Amino acid sequence: MTIAQTSPAAVPFAELDALTIGTVAVPGDKAYDALVSPWNLAVPVQPAAVLAAFDAWDVVEAVQFAARHGIRVTPQATGHGPMAELTTELLVTTKELDEVVIHPEEGWARVGAGVKWLKVVEAAAPYGLAPLSGSITDVGIVGYTTGGGLGPMARTHGLAIDKVRAIEVVTGDGALRRVTPTEHPELFFALRGGKGMLGIVTAIEFDLVHQPRFYGGSTWFDGADAPAVIEAWRAWSAELPEEGTTSFALFQLPEMEGVPPMLAGRLTLSIRFVWTGSAEEGERWFAAMRAAAPAILDDVTEKPYAAIDSVHTDPLDPTPAHEAAEVLAEFPAEAASALLELTGPGVASPQILVEVRQLGGAYARPGEHPAAFASRDAAYSLLVVGIAAIPGVEDHAAAILEAMAPWVGGHRLPNFTFTPEEYVDAYDEVTLARLRRARRTYDPDGVLMIGGVLA
């Protein structure tokens, strides 16, 4: 069964406003633009109405309201992963759910759905603890984690979904549930990797790791040295123990505030590195990359975990980005050459970032509890990011993916899917069957817009 579709223009959103504590806004209202604005400014997010939930019960009211009036709901926390096709009716933003509680003796945290990683990193640091945060701590915890959670310590500690203890969620049938490995286990499976297909998360609890410090950062090389450095990185990373997680990124950074002058207006190559063991051991391992070519800027050193953002140096400010991604089964010399033909020295690439990240290690091993994540066997991830307004950026990104097609293998990473069709490609048939079965149980009327990709 699915909900009987109603024109959003005919829906009495004033009723939802009366039922909830949070703010309800429709186009034309003063609060509307601020509430719906995503991080990626190139994605038009224009729902018929938005609710900024005050608490979990506001979310319950919103889902039940949507079911009564024949419309569908999409959640948004920090706005880092919007899809225009899925945000057309009622958007529920959970950014006001900002609870953060650290349990240092037992080593775990509880957070609300609107919390970004930085708050947890700062709250856990005094105890020598760290979360499996993303490549930038400005990203929201819930969207990142429910999509798997591939972070800068993934080869040592695995994925963020592997550390989840409990999730509180409003499912498509309008019920608020606490979900654990033993309470609603099929929902626990589906939420961890299934993004927002089954419900709107209001809080999440997860284990922390003992990681007060790390050895790492980013070392930058001139773009002319990219072929030699990438070849050295391929051989070096193949021998890297699980204490090390690494990627390389080709950058075309503009001349603007915040970009070091020696990196701006030119092609550069960044080698990112996190070593979770001793600094002395990490320095010994990274010596091979330092010897690959003269460095323009070397920021690899021992640091507190609170400095983790220095590894990937991702941008903080909202950006009109065009993104494309794949996973790779291997990255041989031929793949490196194919990538450099479109993005390397002497090439007018419109992409700001082209990243290849090594996977494997603890990432490849299933966690204690099964999850809706089907990409464990991928060996590398490929991410391409350009400014959406630059002419030709989409065609060039498509050409990169086509050139890398011989080495593509496995299912997409859920957090690196950018269209509804790509969502489905993130799962194998067994996982899709379990997700569809869970949807029939917990969202029988198809109230959640994202769940519709399973149909």
C-alpha positions in Angstrom: 0.0 0.0 0.0 1.1 3.6 -0.6 -0.3 6.9 0.5 -2.9 8.5 -1.7 -1.0 11.4 -3.3 -2.3 14.9 -2.5 -1.2 18.1 -4.1 1.0 19.8 -1.5 -0.8 23.1 -2.4 -3.9 21.7 -0.9 -2.4 20.5 2.4 -3.2 22.6 5.5 0.2 23.1 6.9 -1.2 25.4 9.5 -2.5 22.3 11.2 1.0 20.9 11.5 2.1 24.2 12.9 -0.6 23.9 15.6 0.5 20.4 16.5 4.2 21.0 16.9 6.5 23.2 19.0 9.1 23.8 16.3 8.8 26.2 13.4 6.7 25.3 10.3 7.4 27.4 7.2 6.2 27.5 3.6 7.6 29.4 0.6 7.3 33.1 1.2 7.7 32.8 5.0 10.6 34.7 6.5 12.1 31.5 8.0 11.8 29.3 5.0 15.0 29.9 3.1 17.2 29.6 6.2 15.6 26.3 7.2 15.8 24.6 3.8 19.3 25.8 2.7 21.6 22.8 2.2 25.4 22.8 2.3 25.6 22.1 -1.4 24.3 25.3 -2.9 23.9 23.7 -6.3 21.1 21.5 -5.2 17.7 23.3 -5.2 15.8 22.3 -2.0 12.3 23.7 -2.3 9.8 21.6 -0.3 6.2 22.6 -0.1 6.8 23.1 3.7 9.6 22.6 6.2 9.3 21.7 9.9 12.3 22.5 12.2 11.6 19.9 14.8 11.9 20.9 18.5 12.0 17.3 19.7 11.3 13.8 18.7 7.6 14.2 19.3 7.5 17.0 16.7 8.9 14.4 14.2 6.1 12.0 15.2 3.5 14.6 14.6 5.0 15.4 11.2 5.1 11.9 10.0 1.5 11.2 11.2 0.4 14.5 9.6 1.9 13.5 6.3 0.2 10.1 6.3 -3.2 11.7 7.0 -2.8 14.2 4.2 -1.3 12.1 1.5 2.1 13.7 1.3 5.6 12.3 1.8 8.4 13.3 4.2 12.2 13.7 3.8 14.6 14.3 6.7 17.5 16.7 6.7 19.9 17.3 9.6 22.9 19.4 8.5 22.1 19.5 4.8 25.3 17.9 3.5 23.6 15.2 1.3 20.4 16.7 -0.2 18.8 15.4 -3.4 16.4 17.8 -5.1 14.1 14.9 -6.3 13.5 13.8 -2.7 12.8 17.2 -1.1 9.6 18.3 -2.8 6.9 17.8 -0.2 7.4 18.0 3.6 11.0 18.5 4.8 11.7 17.7 8.5 14.9 19.3 9.7 16.4 17.9 12.9 19.2 20.4 13.3 17.7 21.7 16.6 18.1 18.2 18.3 21.5 19.1 19.8 21.9 16.8 22.8 25.5 15.6 23.5 26.3 13.2 26.4 29.7 11.5 26.8 29.9 8.4 29.1 33.7 8.3 29.6 33.8 5.3 32.0 32.1 3.1 29.5 33.4 4.8 26.4 30.3 5.8 24.5 28.3 8.8 23.5 24.7 9.8 22.9 23.8 12.6 20.5 20.8 14.3 19.0 20.2 14.1 15.2 21.3 17.7 14.6 24.8 17.4 16.1 27.9 17.7 14.1 31.1 15.7 14.8 33.0 18.7 16.2 30.9 18.8 19.4 31.6 15.1 20.1 35.3 15.4 19.3 35.7 18.3 21.7 33.5 16.7 24.4 35.4 13.3 24.2 38.9 14.7 24.0 39.5 15.3 27.7 39.0 11.6 28.3 41.4 10.5 25.5 38.4 9.3 23.5 37.4 9.9 19.9 34.5 9.1 17.7 34.8 7.6 14.2 34.2 11.0 12.7 34.3 12.0 9.1 36.9 13.7 7.0 35.6 17.0 8.3 34.0 17.5 11.8 31.5 20.0 10.4 29.5 17.1 9.0 26.4 15.9 10.8 26.7 12.6 12.7 23.4 11.0 11.7 23.5 11.3 7.9 27.2 10.3 7.9 26.7 7.3 10.1 23.5 5.9 8.6 25.4 6.0 5.2 28.2 3.8 6.6 30.6 6.4 7.9 33.9 6.1 6.1 36.4 8.2 8.1 40.1 9.0 8.3 40.8 6.0 10.7 38.7 3.5 8.8 41.5 1.0 8.2 42.2 0.8 11.9 38.8 1.1 13.5 36.3 0.3 10.7 33.1 2.2 9.8 31.0 4.3 12.1 28.1 1.9 11.7 30.2 -0.7 13.4 30.2 1.3 16.6 26.5 2.1 16.8 24.8 0.9 20.0 21.2 2.2 19.6 19.2 4.5 17.4 16.0 6.4 18.2 13.9 6.8 15.2 10.4 7.8 14.0 9.5 5.2 11.4 7.2 5.8 8.4 4.2 4.4 10.4 4.6 7.4 12.8 5.9 5.5 15.8 9.0 6.5 17.9 11.1 3.5 18.5 14.4 2.7 20.3 16.3 0.3 18.0 19.2 -1.9 19.2 20.6 -5.3 18.1 17.9 -7.0 20.1 15.1 -4.5 19.8 13.8 -4.4 16.2 16.9 -6.1 14.9 15.8 -5.8 11.2 15.4 -2.1 11.6 18.8 -1.9 13.3 20.2 -3.7 10.2 18.4 -1.4 7.8 19.2 2.0 9.5 22.9 1.3 9.5 23.7 1.8 5.9 20.2 2.5 4.6 20.4 6.3 5.1 16.9 7.7 5.7 14.9 5.0 3.9 13.1 3.7 7.0 12.7 6.6 9.3 13.8 9.9 10.7 16.5 9.5 13.3 16.2 11.7 16.4 19.1 10.4 18.5 22.0 7.9 18.1 24.3 6.2 20.6 27.7 4.8 19.6 31.0 3.6 21.1 34.1 5.8 21.1 37.7 4.6 20.6 40.7 5.4 22.8 42.6 7.7 20.4 43.9 10.8 22.2 46.5 11.5 19.5 47.5 10.5 16.0 50.4 11.0 13.6 49.2 12.5 10.4 48.1 15.3 8.3 48.6 16.2 4.7 51.8 16.7 2.6 51.5 18.6 -0.6 53.5 18.3 -3.8 53.7 20.2 -7.1 51.4 18.9 -9.7 54.3 18.2 -12.1 55.4 15.5 -9.6 52.0 13.9 -9.4 52.9 10.8 -11.7 55.9 10.0 -9.6 54.2 10.6 -6.2 51.1 8.6 -7.1 53.3 5.7 -8.3 55.2 5.8 -5.0 51.9 6.0 -3.1 50.5 2.9 -4.9 53.5 0.8 -3.9 53.8 2.2 -0.4 50.1 2.0 0.5 50.0 -1.7 -0.7 52.3 -2.5 2.2 50.7 -0.1 4.8 49.6 -1.9 8.0 46.1 -1.3 9.4 47.3 1.4 11.7 47.6 3.6 8.6 44.7 5.1 6.5 45.6 7.2 3.5 44.4 8.8 0.3 45.7 11.1 -2.4 44.0 14.1 -3.9 44.7 16.2 -7.0 43.7 19.8 -6.2 43.0 22.8 -8.4 42.5 25.4 -5.6 41.5 29.0 -6.5 43.3 32.0 -5.2 41.1 33.0 -2.3 41.1 33.7 1.4 42.0 30.6 3.4 44.0 28.9 0.6 47.8 29.0 1.2 49.4 31.0 -1.6 51.8 28.2 -2.5 48.8 25.9 -3.2 46.5 28.4 -5.0 46.0 28.8 -8.8 47.9 25.6 -9.7 47.7 21.8 -9.8 48.9 20.3 -6.5 48.8 16.8 -5.1 48.0 16.1 -1.4 48.9 12.8 0.3 46.7 12.4 3.3 47.8 10.1 6.2 46.5 9.0 9.6 48.6 6.7 11.7 46.9 5.5 14.9 50.0 3.9 16.5 53.0 5.6 17.9 54.3 8.8 16.3 57.8 7.2 15.9 56.3 4.3 13.9 54.1 6.6 11.9 57.1 8.8 11.0 59.1 5.8 9.8 56.2 4.6 7.6 55.6 8.0 6.1 59.3 8.6 5.2 58.8 6.8 1.9 56.2 9.4 0.8 58.4 12.3 1.9 61.2 10.9 -0.3 58.9 10.7 -3.4 59.4 14.3 -4.4 60.1 17.7 -2.9 57.2 18.9 -0.7 55.6 22.3 -1.1 53.9 22.0 2.3 54.3 19.3 4.9 51.8 19.2 7.8 52.2 15.5 8.8 53.2 15.3 12.4 51.9 14.1 15.8 48.6 15.9 16.7 45.7 15.7 19.2 42.7 14.0 17.7 40.9 17.4 17.8 43.2 18.4 14.8 41.7 15.6 12.6 40.3 18.1 10.1 43.9 18.9 9.0 44.2 15.6 7.2 41.6 16.1 4.5 41.4 19.9 4.6 37.8 19.9 3.4 36.0 23.2 3.0 33.7 24.5 5.7 31.7 27.0 3.8 28.6 26.0 1.7 29.6 25.4 -1.9 27.8 24.9 -5.2 29.4 21.5 -5.9 29.0 18.9 -8.6 30.0 15.5 -7.2 30.6 12.1 -8.8 31.9 8.9 -7.2 32.7 5.2 -7.7 34.4 2.4 -5.9 37.3 0.6 -7.4 38.3 -3.1 -7.2 41.9 -2.2 -7.8 44.1 0.8 -8.7 47.0 -0.5 -10.9 49.5 1.7 -12.8 47.1 1.7 -15.8 44.3 3.2 -13.7 46.7 5.9 -12.4 47.7 6.8 -15.9 44.1 7.0 -17.1 43.2 9.3 -14.2 46.2 11.6 -14.9 45.4 11.9 -18.6 42.2 13.8 -17.5 43.4 15.4 -14.3 47.2 15.6 -14.2 50.0 18.0 -15.3 49.2 20.0 -18.4 45.5 19.2 -18.4 42.9 21.9 -18.0 40.7 20.0 -15.5 37.7 21.9 -14.2 37.6 19.7 -11.0 38.6 21.2 -7.7 39.3 17.8 -6.2 39.9 14.3 -7.5 40.5 11.8 -4.6 41.5 8.2 -4.5 41.2 6.7 -1.0 42.6 3.3 0.0 40.1 1.1 1.8 40.7 -2.4 3.3 41.9 -3.3 6.8 39.1 -3.0 9.4 36.9 -1.3 6.9 36.7 -4.6 5.0 35.6 -6.7 8.0 31.9 -6.9 8.9 31.1 -5.4 12.3 29.7 -7.4 15.2 26.1 -6.9 13.9 25.1 -7.2 10.3 24.3 -3.9 8.5 22.9 -2.7 5.2 26.3 -1.9 3.8 27.4 -3.8 0.7 30.7 -2.1 -0.2 33.1 -3.9 2.2 35.0 -5.6 -0.7 35.9 -2.3 -2.5 39.6 -1.7 -2.5 39.5 2.1 -3.2 37.0 4.9 -3.4 37.1 7.6 -6.1 35.5 11.0 -5.6 35.4 13.9 -8.0 34.3 17.4 -6.9 33.9 20.5 -9.1 32.1 23.8 -8.9 28.7 23.3 -10.6 28.7 26.7 -12.4 32.0 25.9 -14.3 31.2 25.0 -18.0 31.9 21.4 -18.8 32.4 20.2 -15.2 29.7 17.6 -15.4 30.9 16.2 -18.8 34.5 16.1 -17.5 33.5 14.2 -14.3 31.6 11.7 -16.5 34.7 11.3 -18.6 36.7 10.5 -15.5 34.3 7.9 -14.4 34.2 6.4 -17.9 38.0 6.3 -18.0 38.1 4.5 -14.7 35.3 2.0 -15.6 37.7 -0.9 -16.2 38.6 -0.9 -12.5 35.2 -0.1 -11.0 34.0 -3.0 -8.8 31.6 -3.5 -6.0 28.6 -1.4 -4.8 28.6 2.4 -4.4 29.2 3.9 -1.0 25.8 5.1 0.3 27.2 8.5 1.4 28.7 9.0 -2.1 25.4 8.6 -4.0 24.0 11.7 -5.6 20.8 10.6 -7.3 18.0 8.3 -6.3 19.1 5.8 -8.9 22.6 5.6 -7.4 21.1 4.8 -4.0 19.9 1.4 -5.3 23.3 0.7 -6.8 24.8 0.8 -3.3 23.2 -2.5 -2.3 23.3 -6.1 -3.3 20.1 -8.1 -4.0 20.0 -9.7 -0.6 20.4 -6.3 1.2 17.8 -4.7 -1.1 15.4 -7.5 -0.2 15.9 -7.0 3.5 15.5 -3.2 3.1 12.2 -3.7 1.1 10.9 -6.1 3.7 11.7 -3.6 6.5 10.0 -0.9 4.6 6.8 -3.0 4.3 6.9 -3.5 8.1 7.9 0.0 9.3 6.6 2.3 6.4 3.8 0.3 4.9 2.1 3.4 3.3 5.3 4.8 1.8 5.3 8.0 3.8 9.1 8.5 3.6 10.2 9.9 0.3 13.6 8.3 0.3 12.1 4.8 0.9 10.5 5.1 -2.5 13.8 4.3 -4.2 13.3 0.8 -3.0 10.1 0.3 -5.1 
